Amino acid sequence: MKESRVNRRELIKLGAAAVAVATVGTVGCGTHTAFPEPPINLSGEAGTIRQTNTFDASVDKVWSALTDPVQLDNWFSRQSAVVPGVGGTMRHSWGDPNIEECTIEIWEPNAHLRVVETTPFGVTFQPTDGPSKQRKIDYTLEATGNNQTTMTMVHSGFGTTPEWQKFQSAVAGCEVFQAQALGHYVTLHFNAQRTVSWARVPSTKSYGEMWANLTGPGGILAKGSIDGLSKGDQYSLQTVTGDVFEGVVLSHIPNKQFAGTVVNMNNSLLRIVLDNPGVPEAGIWLASWGASPAANQVFEWRWVHALQNVLAPAA
């Protein structure tokens, strides 16, 4: 299937026409497989994010990854809790204040899941310039042959003012990465325990300044560059910490995030991201699976120091 690309500059624009619809891609497996960035539609229906993804995995695997707390911890949150069934609950935590709490509205195993966010993701830093509706996330799964599953996700209920659309675009960028992580997990690492290193450093600088500091001269890259890279491209980076990352680009939204597979680390996942869970911050996320994971406390420690050095205020 021929892929079309999401215009990443459009992703961060304000307004309902933030992103054009792109053609659905297929997530494949293999060491150097390109995991296409899924289409995002913020233009057809203000206040709603829509994604469609096709994974090389059975419906029961994808359902399990979406609903079993052990599986969720292996690709999504740092800690999940699930009370299954209609009227049940789901809670996902990445460490306070980054949590999401939901009530289950539809529970049809291997077919349909809908949750109502009682504590929406990003509630601590969402806009206050206009009310949002009750936000819902709706997943539908369909077996599409050859052991594939097509998943459609609709996240609705965002406000429609310019600031809400900006926030919605930021959430959409995060959900692009999460969809990639889900496909990566069910295709390559299903049932393997995940280990995560997450180095996070706050900054008073703007996103543009932080991104330039991180990825430009004197930043975190000793060799290689992410300039001009798009999803599906091969990349190779050597960093100031001595780490070497090589793989396939999953997402590149300048001034927001760069994500890719790390094939030289047992197909780990790398994410460089700017976020604002109350205060602006830069983060490096490495997720790896198996008995000898690449992610560890030493990795996190050296990246905290690297980020602090790069983002330090000018003397």
C-alpha positions, 0 to 999 in steps of 0.5 A: 500500500502506498503511504501518504505523509502527514504534514507535520507543520500543519499538525502544530497550527491552530484551528480545526484544519490543523491536519489533512487526512492521510492514507492508511498505512500498514504496520509490518514486522522485521528488523528494519520495517518502516512503521508508517505514521497513522493518519490524523484528521482534525479537519473534518470534525472540530474537537475530534481526533481520528486515527486508523491503523493496520497492525500485523497482529491478531485481533485478540492480541490487539484487544489484550494490549488495549485492555489487560493491565499487564499488557498495557504496562508493556507498551502504554503507561507506566502503571495501569489498572483495569476493572473490565466490563461495562461500568468498569474503570481504567486508570493509566499513570505515567507518574503524577500529574500525568494520569488518565482515569476512565469509565468503560461505556462499551466492552465488546471483546475483540471488537469494540471498546469505548471509555469516558475520561473522568480525569482526561489526559492532560487535564492539568494543562488543558486550556481554560478559554472555553468549556470542553465536552466530556471526552470519550475514546472509542476503539473499533477492531476488525480482522482484515485477513492475513492475521492483521487487525485494523484499529480505528480510534476516535478521541472526541470532546475537545473544545473548539477555540483556537487554544483548544485546537492547539491543545488537541494538536499536541494530544494528537502528536502524542497519540501518533507515537502511542499508536506506533508503540502499540503496533511495535509491541503487538508485532515484535514484543508481545508478552515481553516485559518492557523497561523504560528510562525517562529523563525529564528536565524542565526549562524556562525556554520556548519550545523553539529554543529548546528544540534548537538547543537539543538538536542543533550545534552544541546539542545532544547529537555528536554525529548525525542529524534529524533535520529533514527526516520523515517517517519511514526514513532510516536514521543513525545518530551518535549522541554526546552521551556515547549512545548510538541510535539506529533505526527507522523514523516513526514520527518527526514533528519539529519543535515537538517530538522525534521518535524511532525504532532502535534496531541496534538495541533489540528494536527498542523505541526512542522518543525525544519530546517537548511537553508541558505537564504544568511547566515546559520540559524536554524528555528522552524516553527509551523503551526496551523489551527482553531479558537484557533491556537497553533502558536502565537507571544509568541511561536515565541518569546520564541523559538527565545530566546531558539535558541539563547541560544543553538546556542550561541558561546562557552565562 
